[in-house]
Structure formats: structure tokens, C-alpha cells
Amino acid sequence: MTEITPNNAPHIVSAKDFRLDTDYAAWLSEIKRRYHSAQIKAAVKVNTEKLAFNWSVGRDLVMRKAEETWGSGVVEQLSFDLQEAFPNDRGFSTTNLWAMKKWYLFFSSSDAIEKLHQVGGELQQANIQQIMKLHQFGGDIDFPLVLSLVPWRHQVNIITKCKSVDEAVFYLRECILGGWSRQTLDNSLRANLYKTHGNAITNFSEYLPEVQCRMAQEITKDNYDFGFVTVPVDYKEEQLEAALEHNITRFLLELGTGFAFIGRQKELIVGGRSRRIDMLFYHVRLKAYVVVELKVKPFDPAYAGKLNYYVNAVDELLKGDDDNPTIGLLICSGKDETDVRWAFKGIQTPMGVASYDNVRVASPTGLLPSAEELQARVRMVEEEFGKSGD
């Protein structure tokens, strides 16, 4: 057996008849790994149990008609009694108990349960390895386990600010897939991401299977906010591309969850000639390349033909056997829906058209005098002042 060195040897206390070797070190490492895994599983289980408990309390308040049975002050009294019984737990405030009731009411309808089931199916397709089904907790209390994948405070924010189950489920899905922090969630809620997400004009329903169509539609927006980039007056496409690449982290956030940046001006060799795509991405959930073409002018039907060419080229040259069909996304300064729909006729590649706004335009340097010009003007004023004083 190979003797291990002091650098990788575990700390050994005095023991009788013990031989330290690489087999022991490997065994010890494996035990540590298993324990770490058990810690993670235990934390997930504890979180699931706590959320299931919150669900059960919300259900009790609804099903027992607590306010009718014990009076309008029942929640305040229940909060007092639970805090007295569990003084070290801060989860029994009156506000939190009311949130439990609202949470249960929000997601316990048959319509909400069905939508949560759909999210579970999507997560399974995205290879997220948690059990996505209704699970029995506490006898007859059905708790949608998909809710256990989102922290409690996230969910309180969602049910407080969302006006519909569809909107709430959208943010739940994004929190799970994107691993959103509460700050990211708050920013997305304030930006009303739900309203703009998935509304690009597309032909996905005609050329993609149902599941892929739904996912592809969800990853596109009607309008993209480019307020994080600054470009010159009368900027050109390459200047907008460069600004987006320079702010690629922010651009990826604006595109949404799952986009991976492949490159700008991605070169493809077709028939011995070089062709370049404005920006190329890969979407992890969709398992497909996404060709993004940028136009600083409003949509023109000719743009659809060029995008169609690039999508086909990527399918032929880059797409792997396990990849889904490449989709194209044209982002231009404006669009007319009729123009887009007519331009799509006869095109059989999946593509969409969106707009952008809020680009910041830098002050043109020509309007500002240089240091030399300022000094010359000061000298002229001084000379004029000297003459007038004579």
C-alpha cells in the first residue's frame, strides 16, 4: 500500500494498532462526502416540512372557518399562543399566519393545482431531480411539493404582488430554474417581467412540437429593455452589438433564464464564403441554439429571409443530434404585426420578432469644446476685457 504524505493525511489522535494509508484516506473522504450529501438532503427535507406545515395552518384557517368560529381576533390569539409555546421560532407572527392563509387560498384551487403539475412536468424535462407530484403530509393535507422548491419569503412576495395564478406560477418557475435571489425576484416583479415575457410575434406553434413551442414562446419577449447600454448618436448595428457584448451579463439577465452566450459575429463557412451571425446563444432548457439578429431600424420583410438563412446554417453546421431545432430571434427598433406575419409566410424555420427600447445615447463630443478650445476662448475674453478697459 502507498503511504500517504503529511500534506494529505488526516489528523490522527493516539490510537492502538492503527495503520494510516491511502485506502483509509479514501474511505474517510467518502464518509465526509456522504455526510455532506445527507446534510443537504436534511436541509431540503426540513424546508419541505416547514412549508408543508405552513400550508396545513393556512388550510386549517380556511377549512375550519376560524374567524367565524372563534371571532375576528382568532389569528392574533393563535399567534400569541404559538409564540408563547415556541418562543425561539419567529415564524408565528400575525402577519405570517395571515400569509399562510392567503398562500393556501392562492394555490389550492383545482386550476392552480393543475398549473403546478404542469410546472412539475417541465422541471422533469429540464432534468431537475426532485419529485414533482402532490405528496401526502399530515394525513389528508395535499401539499403541492413543487412549492417546496421556492423559499417561503419568495412565495409571500409572489402572492402579495401577483394578480393571477398564471402570473404567480410564472415567477415560481423562474425562481426554480434560475435560482433567483429575493432581490432578483423583487426586481423582476417591479419590472413586470410577466407582462413582456413570451409575447414576441413568432411562428413557433407551426413548426415546433407542443412542449418545445411553449418553452420557446416563454423565453422570448415582446420588447427588450436595453437601458443598460450607451451608444453614440446615429449608432449603427455593430455599435449596438458591441455595447450589448460589453454588458453581456446584464444582457443575459434581460434575455431571461437559461441563455448561454456563444459569441458575437459568429463565423460560419458556407460554400467557401464567410457568413457572420450577429449574436449566437444556446438555451439550456430548450436544448437549442438561438440565433439573434439585431436591427437598429424598424422591421423590414427582407430581415426575415436573412434570419431564416442563418437558422438553417446553424442547423446544418452546429446543431448536434441531441439538440432541438435552432430558433431565430430578430430584435429591431420597432415592428408592425401584419408586416411580420406576412413575412413569415412560406418560412418553415421557427423564428420570432421583438423590439427594443430605452437605449441611452451619449452626448456627441463635437458639441463640447476641448480643453484647448476652452483656453483659447478664455484668452479671447481676457483680450476683449483688456481692450474695453483701455
Residue pairs with C-beta under 8 A, 6 or more apart in sequence:
1 21
1 22
1 23
2 21
2 22
3 20
3 21
3 22
4 20
4 21
4 22
4 25
8 25
9 20
9 25
10 20
10 24
10 25
10 28
12 18
12 20
44 148
47 148
47 151
48 145
48 148
49 137
50 91
50 152
51 143
51 147
51 148
51 152
52 137
52 138
52 141
52 143
52 148
54 91
54 100
54 103
54 152
55 100
55 103
55 104
55 137
55 141
55 143
55 147
56 137
56 138
56 141
56 143
57 97
57 100
57 101
58 100
58 101
58 102
58 103
58 104
58 105
59 104
59 108
59 141
60 66
61 75
61 97
61 100
61 101
61 104
62 101
62 104
62 105
62 108
66 74
66 75
66 78
67 74
67 75
70 77
75 94
75 97
75 98
75 101
76 94
78 97
79 92
79 93
79 94
79 96
79 97
82 89
82 92
83 89
83 92
83 93
86 92
99 156
99 159
99 160
102 159
102 160
103 155
103 156
103 159
106 112
106 159
106 165
106 168
107 113
107 116
107 144
107 147
107 159
107 165
107 168
109 165
111 165
112 165
112 169
113 134
113 142
113 144
115 165
115 166
115 169
116 144
116 146
116 147
116 169
116 172
117 132
117 133
117 134
117 144
119 132
119 146
119 169
119 172
119 173
119 176
120 132
120 133
120 145
120 146
121 132
122 173
122 211
122 215
123 130
123 132
123 146
123 149
123 176
123 177
124 132
125 211
126 177
126 285
128 176
128 177
130 145
130 149
131 145
132 145
132 146
133 145
134 142
134 143
134 144
134 145
135 142
135 143
135 145
136 142
137 143
146 172
146 176
147 155
147 172
149 175
149 176
150 158
150 172
150 175
150 176
151 182
153 182
154 175
154 180
154 182
154 185
155 172
157 182
157 185
157 186
157 189
158 168
158 171
158 172
158 185
158 189
159 168
161 189
162 168
162 171
162 189
162 194
167 194
170 194
170 197
171 185
171 188
171 189
171 193
171 194
174 180
174 188
174 193
174 256
174 257
175 185
177 257
177 258
177 285
178 184
178 257
178 258
180 188
191 225
196 221
196 222
196 223
197 218
197 220
197 221
197 256
198 217
198 218
198 219
198 220
198 221
199 220
199 221
199 222
200 217
200 220
200 221
200 222
200 329
200 352
200 353
200 354
201 222
201 335
201 337
201 340
201 341
201 352
201 353
201 354
202 216
202 217
202 220
202 350
202 351
202 352
202 353
203 344
203 347
203 350
203 351
203 352
204 212
204 213
204 216
204 217
204 327
204 350
204 352
205 213
205 217
206 348
207 325
207 348
207 349
207 350
208 216
208 324
208 325
208 327
208 350
212 286
212 288
212 324
212 325
215 285
215 286
216 286
216 288
216 327
216 350
216 352
219 255
219 256
219 257
219 258
219 259
219 283
219 285
219 286
219 290
220 329
220 352
220 354
221 256
221 354
222 354
222 355
223 354
223 355
223 356
223 357
224 254
224 255
224 331
224 354
224 355
224 356
224 357
225 254
225 356
225 357
225 358
226 240
226 244
226 254
226 356
226 357
226 358
226 359
227 358
227 359
227 360
228 247
228 250
228 251
228 254
229 240
229 243
229 244
229 246
229 247
229 359
229 360
230 243
230 359
230 360
230 361
230 362
231 239
231 240
231 243
231 359
231 360
231 361
231 362
232 239
232 361
232 362
232 364
233 361
233 362
233 364
235 296
235 359
235 361
236 296
237 278
237 294
237 295
237 296
240 294
240 296
240 359
241 264
241 265
241 278
241 279
241 294
242 264
244 251
244 279
244 294
245 251
245 264
245 279
248 261
251 261
252 259
252 261
255 281
257 285
258 283
258 284
258 285
258 286
259 281
259 282
259 283
259 284
259 290
260 281
260 282
260 283
260 284
261 279
261 281
262 280
262 281
262 282
262 289
263 279
263 280
264 278
264 279
264 280
265 276
265 277
265 278
266 276
266 277
266 279
266 280
267 274
267 275
267 276
268 274
268 275
268 276
268 277
268 310
268 313
268 314
268 317
268 318
269 275
269 317
270 313
270 317
275 309
275 310
275 313
277 291
277 292
277 293
277 310
277 314
278 292
278 293
278 294
279 292
279 293
279 294
280 289
280 290
280 291
280 292
280 314
281 289
281 290
281 292
282 288
282 289
282 290
283 289
283 290
286 324
286 327
287 322
287 323
287 324
288 319
288 323
288 324
288 325
288 326
288 327
289 314
289 318
289 319
289 323
289 326
289 327
290 326
290 327
290 328
290 329
291 307
291 310
291 311
291 314
291 326
291 327
291 328
291 329
292 328
292 329
292 330
292 331
293 303
293 306
293 307
293 310
293 328
293 329
293 330
293 331
294 331
294 332
295 303
295 330
295 331
295 332
295 333
296 332
296 333
297 332
297 333
298 332
298 333
298 334
298 335
298 336
299 330
299 332
299 334
299 335
299 336
299 339
299 340
299 343
299 353
300 339
301 339
301 342
301 343
303 330
303 332
303 343
304 330
304 340
304 343
304 344
304 347
304 351
304 353
305 347
307 328
307 330
307 351
308 328
308 347
308 349
308 351
310 328
311 326
311 327
311 328
311 349
311 350
311 351
312 349
314 326
315 325
315 326
315 349
318 326
319 325
319 326
325 349
325 350
326 349
326 350
327 349
327 350
327 351
327 352
328 349
328 350
328 351
328 352
329 351
329 352
329 353
329 354
330 351
330 352
330 353
330 354
331 353
331 354
331 355
331 356
332 353
332 354
332 355
332 356
333 355
333 356
333 357
334 355
335 353
335 354
335 355
340 353
344 351
369 377
